[in-house]
Amino acid sequence: MRIFLIIAFALCLSTTAFAQSFPYEIFKSRTLKEVTTITTKAVRPDDSMFLATNQLESKMLVTFTGKSRPTLKENRTFISIWAGILGHPKDYADLYQHEYLYKEGDDEYWIPTQEPITKYFDKELKEGDKITLYLISIGAHRSQKNIYCVFLVEEYQKEKILSKTAQ
């Protein structure tokens, strides 16, 4: 009986750990340009904002620049509105205090990035590193002239470079 309880306890722990892992498999390979185009097309001409319910989970290879800034006020407000409507906790927007600059080819994108993962940037990344971003598109807001898409970086993985001896 004691062995059965130990096995049952171990299974419960492993199930909990598995349930808390990041769902890499739901993210589809796309470019940032594709995600921008898809999100922008969803904004109707008379919309001041578009709140996405389909988060367009996407992954793409980008270059880490190491540059960051506080998340723009209008983006923080947008994240708060989106999170509130979808029932996320009130402090959800607090996870996105900073935007990081990522490059895809010659194009540059400032994207709010989840604070818990940014603490690893200084330890794991340097300017010019190739990384895979895992992000969601939560919608867009409009100014008089432009549409601004809002993406949220949920996770990243540094690209592993194989040495010639390992190949």
C-alpha positions as CSV (number, residue, x, y, z in Angstrom):
1,M,0.0,0.0,0.0
2,R,2.8,2.4,0.9
3,I,4.5,1.9,-2.6
4,F,1.1,2.5,-4.3
5,L,0.8,5.9,-2.4
6,I,4.4,6.9,-3.3
7,I,3.8,6.1,-7.0
8,A,0.4,7.9,-6.9
9,F,2.1,10.9,-5.3
10,A,4.9,11.0,-7.9
11,L,2.4,10.8,-10.7
12,C,0.4,13.7,-9.3
13,L,3.6,15.8,-9.1
14,S,4.7,15.0,-12.6
15,T,1.2,15.8,-14.0
16,T,1.3,19.1,-12.2
17,A,4.7,19.9,-13.6
18,F,3.6,18.9,-17.1
19,A,0.5,21.0,-16.9
20,Q,2.6,24.1,-16.0
21,S,5.0,23.8,-19.0
22,F,5.0,26.3,-21.8
23,P,2.7,25.1,-24.7
24,Y,5.4,25.5,-27.5
25,E,3.3,23.2,-29.8
26,I,0.5,25.7,-30.2
27,F,2.7,28.4,-31.8
28,K,2.7,28.4,-35.6
29,S,5.8,29.6,-37.6
30,R,5.1,33.0,-39.1
31,T,7.2,36.1,-39.7
32,L,6.5,39.3,-37.7
33,K,5.5,40.9,-41.0
34,E,2.9,38.2,-41.6
35,V,1.5,38.6,-38.0
36,T,1.4,42.4,-38.6
37,T,-0.5,42.0,-41.9
38,I,-3.0,39.5,-40.5
39,T,-3.7,41.7,-37.4
40,T,-3.9,45.0,-39.5
41,K,-6.4,43.4,-41.9
42,A,-8.7,42.6,-38.9
43,V,-9.0,46.3,-38.1
44,R,-12.1,47.8,-39.8
45,P,-11.9,51.3,-41.2
46,D,-14.1,52.7,-38.5
47,D,-12.4,50.9,-35.5
48,S,-10.3,52.9,-33.1
49,M,-9.1,49.6,-31.7
50,F,-9.4,45.9,-32.4
51,L,-9.3,43.4,-29.5
52,A,-8.2,40.0,-30.7
53,T,-9.9,36.9,-29.3
54,N,-7.9,34.7,-31.6
55,Q,-4.4,35.4,-30.3
56,L,-2.6,34.2,-33.4
57,E,0.1,32.3,-31.4
58,S,3.2,32.7,-33.5
59,K,6.9,31.9,-33.4
60,M,9.6,33.5,-35.5
61,L,13.3,33.8,-35.7
62,V,14.5,37.4,-34.9
63,T,17.7,39.1,-33.9
64,F,18.0,40.3,-30.3
65,T,19.3,43.9,-30.1
66,G,19.5,44.2,-26.3
67,K,17.7,47.6,-26.5
68,S,14.7,48.2,-24.3
69,R,12.4,51.0,-23.1
70,P,9.4,51.3,-20.8
71,T,6.3,50.0,-22.6
72,L,4.5,52.9,-24.2
73,K,1.5,54.3,-22.2
74,E,-0.9,53.6,-25.1
75,N,0.3,50.0,-25.3
76,R,0.0,49.5,-21.5
77,T,-3.5,50.9,-21.6
78,F,-4.4,48.6,-24.6
79,I,-3.0,45.6,-22.8
80,S,-5.1,46.5,-19.7
81,I,-8.3,46.9,-21.7
82,W,-7.7,43.6,-23.6
83,A,-6.9,41.7,-20.4
84,G,-9.9,43.1,-18.6
85,I,-12.3,42.2,-21.4
86,L,-10.9,38.7,-21.6
87,G,-11.0,38.2,-17.8
88,H,-7.3,38.2,-17.1
89,P,-6.2,39.5,-13.6
90,K,-6.2,43.3,-13.2
91,D,-2.4,43.3,-12.8
92,Y,-1.8,41.4,-16.1
93,A,-0.5,44.5,-17.9
94,D,2.2,44.7,-15.1
95,L,3.9,41.7,-16.7
96,Y,4.8,43.9,-19.6
97,Q,6.7,46.8,-18.1
98,H,9.2,47.0,-21.0
99,E,9.3,46.7,-24.7
100,Y,12.4,45.2,-26.4
101,L,13.6,46.0,-29.9
102,Y,13.8,42.9,-32.1
103,K,14.9,42.8,-35.7
104,E,13.6,40.6,-38.5
105,G,15.8,41.3,-41.5
106,D,15.9,45.1,-41.8
107,D,12.6,45.6,-40.0
108,E,12.6,46.6,-36.4
109,Y,9.8,45.9,-33.9
110,W,9.4,47.2,-30.3
111,I,7.4,44.5,-28.6
112,P,6.2,44.3,-24.9
113,T,8.0,41.4,-23.3
114,Q,7.0,39.5,-20.2
115,E,9.1,40.6,-17.2
116,P,9.7,37.0,-15.9
117,I,11.6,36.1,-19.0
118,T,13.5,39.3,-19.4
119,K,15.4,38.6,-16.2
120,Y,17.3,35.9,-18.3
121,F,18.3,38.2,-21.1
122,D,21.4,39.6,-19.4
123,K,22.6,36.1,-18.5
124,E,21.7,34.3,-21.7
125,L,21.7,36.8,-24.6
126,K,24.0,39.4,-26.2
127,E,23.3,41.9,-29.0
128,G,23.1,40.1,-32.4
129,D,22.0,36.7,-31.0
130,K,19.3,34.9,-33.0
131,I,16.4,33.9,-30.9
132,T,13.0,32.3,-31.5
133,L,10.2,34.5,-30.1
134,Y,6.9,33.0,-29.0
135,L,4.3,35.8,-29.1
136,I,0.6,36.4,-29.2
137,S,-1.2,39.2,-31.1
138,I,-3.7,40.8,-28.9
139,G,-5.0,43.3,-31.4
140,A,-4.3,46.8,-32.6
141,H,-5.1,50.5,-31.9
142,R,-5.4,53.3,-34.4
143,S,-4.1,56.9,-34.4
144,Q,-5.3,59.3,-37.0
145,K,-2.8,58.0,-39.6
146,N,-1.5,54.6,-38.4
147,I,-2.5,51.3,-37.1
148,Y,-0.4,50.0,-34.2
149,C,-0.4,46.2,-33.7
150,V,0.2,45.0,-30.1
151,F,2.1,41.8,-29.7
152,L,3.2,40.2,-26.4
153,V,6.3,38.1,-26.1
154,E,5.5,35.1,-23.9
155,E,8.7,33.1,-24.3
156,Y,11.9,32.8,-26.2
157,Q,14.6,30.3,-27.1
158,K,18.1,31.1,-28.0
159,E,19.2,29.4,-31.3
160,K,21.8,26.8,-30.7
161,I,24.8,27.0,-33.0
162,L,26.6,23.7,-33.5
163,S,30.3,23.8,-33.7
164,K,32.0,22.2,-36.7
165,T,33.3,19.4,-34.4
166,A,29.8,18.6,-33.2
167,Q,28.4,18.4,-36.8
